[in-house]
Amino acid sequence: MMIPFRSPAEQGIFPFELLEYGRSVEGIPLRYLPAEKETQLLIFATIHGEESETTFLLSRALRMLSSPPPHVACILCANPDGMLRGTRANSRGVDLNRNFPTANWKKEKTLSRLVLEAPRITELSTGEFAESESETQALVQLIQKLHVKKAVALHAPFGLIDSDSKTELACEMERVFSLPWQAGVGYPTPGSFGTFARENQIDCVTVELPREASEILITQYAEKFADFLRRF
């Protein structure tokens, strides 16, 4: 039986218990929503703290459901220290999406933009070593614990679906978000989750939400995303 939707009157409070899977550098609990049954997909938002619209969208989609998704585990915010500061990096200035243990990880400065039109000149760290940050360590351990084989990483604001190939999951994300697919974001991403996933045989799709206000994103995508979560 498919999970029914809640009425709008019931969607104001997040109704499901979140389990702790680690702590941030600042000691904030890292929490996730476990799948109701076996985990077949992990979705996580806001690994870049300045992309908080991804948390708002995932939260709203989940709050539309009367019970947790049967086969999808969700992390509402993978970088709470960065989100609270409004920064891309965590509280130590490390871009968590360049800190995963991959063959191409390097201890170096990584460049980002302050806004989409700006040049990539803003410097962040990749960490003292691969998987140096507690947030990265906790996420890797959770993936191993749940035996994750499929993952969706929610980002912004490029407005595209990124994956190595057009897998069934990538096509589903295309359908849900009506965004174009492409392989890669146009520049190298050593130490990224996508690279980590590739090296560990995880089917990873990155959803880059378009540059829109959170209310517009929720209006456009929340119901379709919620429907995907309950059907997966």
Secondary structure by P-SEA (a helix, b strand, c coil): ccbbbbcccccccccbbbbbccccccccbbbbbcccccccbbbbcccccccaaaaaaaaaaaaacccccccbbbbccccaaaaaaccccccccccccccccccccccbbbbbbccccccccbbbbccccccccaaaaaaaaaaaaacccbbbbbbccccccccccccaaaaaaaaaccccccccccccccccaaaaaaaaccbbbbbbcccccaaaaaaccaaaaaaaaaac
